[in-house]
């Protein structure tokens, strides 16, 4: 049975570092290294719980730290016990840090700090040994000696000036356990955290920014699931391009954050269109990533107030339609075989349209997309009176206009907050 290789790491979700999630991924050990280090060779398993303390005093208490460790270890055991036998764990420094360490010897040279250059020299010697493809027992002994030489000097230099006194789990694991890990599981060379740093952006940071910061993990998982469905629906499809009839062009601009901010400040915009602009760049990055388009340089955006769908229905995002805003609700046709873990209405999911766009990239066919906010079924009573009962959730995506089955009528439920009935398409 092939090895399964997990990667577990916490990453911040906001720029201030006040919020974080602990994501865990898995890949297969028999996939060649060059292929395994690509993003789509990893599978997100989920997010581990991170305990929150009431205050700093509780956070620093030994009881809280012990509970946090116990929670982490129990979560790992619960998640991995059914999956792995003979786990091959590894972790290497990202390329930016590797490059930095190579030049730090020269950067700190001649500074009036004894042994500072020497600690970087010893690091590089140790790091070169760690990159070996195969280890004999004599190699492991030399590697352990290099680790000890670097560790002794590093701790001597920095232990007294840091409040933590260098009581770091990763430092302890490296000095005391890495050689035994190699003996048991093989060389650590060939794996890199660079891919996982990219995964943090795809599976944590961007979905977090698209959420409303409440029940974050649940919103992120729904966002990722919908993105996966959209991505799989594209595979193997050959379509004849459809000529869409747009009306009333509202905006026409080159893509940039400054232009998005400028358009968002238009005093005539409804709050739904403003929300669409707020989510625009992050949702577009996600969509282009699905298409393996790395750069949006030279991207031209046109935003319209309406477009005619393939069935003749008119999709609208109007700030003022007979003195009232009109943002069409839609039915999106999904492949039901891909929705085994997601509740749908006979393969149909529902959303509200925020923006209607035509996006052009250099040397690419125009993309006809709608930025939507998704509805989700009310879990306890997904259908009432034979109609889907929905609520708007903080999940946003670009979808192809051609994937829209029809516009629908959504009726707010009387005396209920954020509950809506859907008038069935065949009614």
Secondary structure by P-SEA (a helix, b strand, c coil): cbbbbbbbbccccccccccccbbbbbbbccccccccccccccccccccbbbbbccccccccaaaaaaaaaaaaaaaaaacccccccccccccccaaaaaaaaacccccccccccaaaaaaaaaaaaaaaaacccccaaaaaaaaaaaaaaaaaaaaccccccccccccaaaaaaaccaaaaaacccccccccaaaaaaaaaaccaaaaaaccccaaaaaaaaaaaaaaaaaaaaccccccbbbbbbccccccccccaaaaaaaaacccccaaaaaaaaaaaaaaaaaaaaaccccccbbbbbbbccccccccbbbbbccccccbbbbbbbbbbccccccccccccccbbbbbbcccbbbbccccccccccbbbbbbccccccccccbbbbbbccbbbbbbcccccbbbbbbcccccccbbbbccccc
